[in-house]
Amino acid sequence: MRVKKLIGGTARAFLDFILPPCCLSCSARLASPNALCADCWRSLKFITGHKCSSCGYPFDFSLSSEQRSFRVCASCASRSRQFDRAVSALEYNESSKPLILAFKHGDRIDYARLFVGFLRRAGEELIGQADIIAPVPLHKARLRSRRYNQSALLCRELGEPSKIILDLLVRIKNTPPQAGNYRNRNRNLSGAFVLNSKYKRVVQGKNILLIDDVFTTGATAEKTAAILKKYGATSVSILTIARVVTPS
């Protein structure tokens, strides 16, 4: 065993010498792979302060301890949400957007480990409470063109194999790239998702956590949560790398 570790360490050291680890964002040299340099790390805006108890929208003001348990943003106050809770690690802005788009569309699947670190930090409670963890699915046509579902990669990297069901939901409607406000997105996604028929009994009474890349208006979260609750899920939460913070 000691010999194997020695050989493995030597091989890694040689590889690092030939191809030194670089920042995933700016390519500056680093001491370890799958990471960001200090400057790129500081440019990200993590959602760590007070936020909506429903959708995770970050507030720019402080709440008392009594307010934190029920305070919701204007969007959540104006409509009844199908999901129970949404949590995002980052704000979707000029710093996080290029990383996420490269992961989503640019074959940078090596970003998955970095992003999962963000998800674990932001959603530790949700991950621990979940009975089932599943990705938001892609339509089969989009999956063929992209060759991978970024949300499924995140699920695999989470390291919770006993909880993960990668094909829990199926996307049967190939909607165009989502744009616009909540009403438009909600209309476009009507009938887009179904529950995989072999899991109809499995979801009953379960706390389900869905993994996605970006929370925008919450329309995708609403549609997927509604399907799961229709078949008896106790709760449905959403965990994403980032969320849009402009009002929807």
Phi, psi and omega in degrees: 000317180297323179294318179298318179296321180295315179296316180297318179294321179295318180297317179296319179297320179294317180296319179295330178289317181286314181234081184298143178301142181232156174301134181293341182262307187250356178073013173295146182292141181231169177277336181221154183280172174057045183215176176245151174287169184300320182294316180291324178298315181294337181284342179282145179249100180282144179269098186235349184268206180290141184207167178301132182286352178259298187259354178082011179298128183285133176269149177258024177217164184272151177241149174287165180298329179287324182287330189299331186282343183226357184289128180236159179283174182297322181296316181287330178290335185271351180211156177275122181276141176280327179276161183270324183199142174233135180228136178231147182280321188232160165279139179276103185217195185294341179271317182276331184303312180299323178295315183291320179294324177294320177293320186281319187239347189252019177064018178273065181290347176292347176286345187303318182295320177298312183294324179295327173301319177296317182296318180298320181293314183284324189245029182306317181295315180296319179297318180293325182278343186288138170271327181226136175239129184217152176275153167289126189279159169260153171293148184301329179291318179289326178295322178296318183285325182273333177079353177201153173259114184300328180289325177292323177299319178296318179300314180299321184285343181297332179077036177236062188300329182288344182257342192275131171233103187288335183249030181300314179248152179234135177263115185256354180239122182272085182285153175292165176308131188288134177210159177099190184275182184301316183298316180294316181294321179297320179293317180298327185270001180300123180075014185281334186238147171223158174278133174303124189302333182285353180248013184300324178273334184295324185281347183299127177073012185258150170268118188246135177244122177259138181252132177215175182273309185226134172264119182255277177260342184098002182297317178297317178299319180298312184293316181291320179295320181299319179297314183292322179288332175301327181259020167098010177298138179288315178212154176225120178243161183235133176234123183231159176297314186215168175218148174287136184250002174284145182301144179238000000 
